[in-house]
Amino acid sequence: MKKTLAILSLAAMLPLAAQAEFVGAGSTPALTTVAKALQAEDDSLVLLEGNILRQIDKKHYEFKDATGSTRVEIDSKTMPLEKFTAQSRIRLQGKVDKGMSGSKIEVKQVEILK
């Protein structure tokens, strides 16, 4: 019984270990602007601060800062649990995705700034 419980406990912790990530030089991008992000290379890491103005479809939103606006892709699992509005200041971390339909930011982390 104890052996089974130990195995189940270990198995339950395996998904937690998969959530680890590298923290160090190059792992966190410097704060940038929408204008600079749109000129960046494909797959460049970006950190943006501004506002999400509106939802375009299920996972696409319009994001704006002082230099312009762009389309961002945010999966529902990445959205914060706390509700926010178009007036809420938001920090997005993600990467530039240059595709046939234009550039967008694939968001990996959303933070509501207080």
Backbone hydrogen bonds, N-H to C=O, Kabsch-Sander energy under -0.5 kcal/mol:
donor,donor_aa,acceptor,acceptor_aa,energy
5,L,1,M,-2.2
6,A,2,K,-2.3
7,I,3,K,-2.2
8,L,4,T,-2.4
9,S,5,L,-2.3
10,L,6,A,-2.2
11,A,7,I,-2.5
12,A,8,L,-2.0
13,M,9,S,-1.0
14,L,10,L,-0.8
17,A,13,M,-1.5
18,A,14,L,-1.3
19,Q,16,L,-1.1
20,A,17,A,-1.3
27,S,24,G,-2.5
28,T,24,G,-0.6
32,T,47,L,-3.0
37,A,33,T,-2.5
38,L,34,V,-2.4
39,Q,35,A,-0.7
39,Q,36,K,-0.5
40,A,36,K,-0.8
40,A,37,A,-0.6
43,D,96,V,-2.8
44,S,41,E,-1.7
46,V,94,G,-2.6
47,L,30,A,-0.7
48,L,92,L,-2.7
50,G,90,I,-2.4
51,N,64,K,-2.8
53,L,51,N,-0.8
53,L,62,E,-2.6
54,R,62,E,-0.9
56,I,54,R,-0.5
56,I,60,H,-2.9
57,D,60,H,-1.5
61,Y,72,V,-2.5
62,E,54,R,-2.5
63,F,61,Y,-0.6
63,F,70,T,-3.0
64,K,51,N,-2.8
65,D,68,G,-2.6
68,G,65,D,-0.9
70,T,63,F,-2.4
71,R,103,S,-0.5
72,V,61,Y,-2.7
73,E,105,I,-3.0
74,I,59,K,-2.7
74,I,72,V,-0.6
78,T,75,D,-1.6
79,M,75,D,-1.0
88,S,85,T,-1.2
90,I,50,G,-3.4
91,R,111,E,-3.0
92,L,48,L,-2.8
93,Q,109,Q,-2.4
94,G,46,V,-2.3
95,K,106,E,-1.9
96,V,44,S,-2.2
97,D,104,K,-3.1
98,K,96,V,-0.5
99,G,97,D,-0.7
99,G,102,G,-2.1
102,G,99,G,-1.6
104,K,97,D,-1.6
105,I,71,R,-1.8
106,E,95,K,-2.9
106,E,104,K,-0.5
107,V,73,E,-2.6
107,V,105,I,-0.8
108,K,93,Q,-3.1
109,Q,93,Q,-1.9
110,V,78,T,-0.6
111,E,91,R,-2.4
113,L,89,R,-2.6
113,L,111,E,-0.6
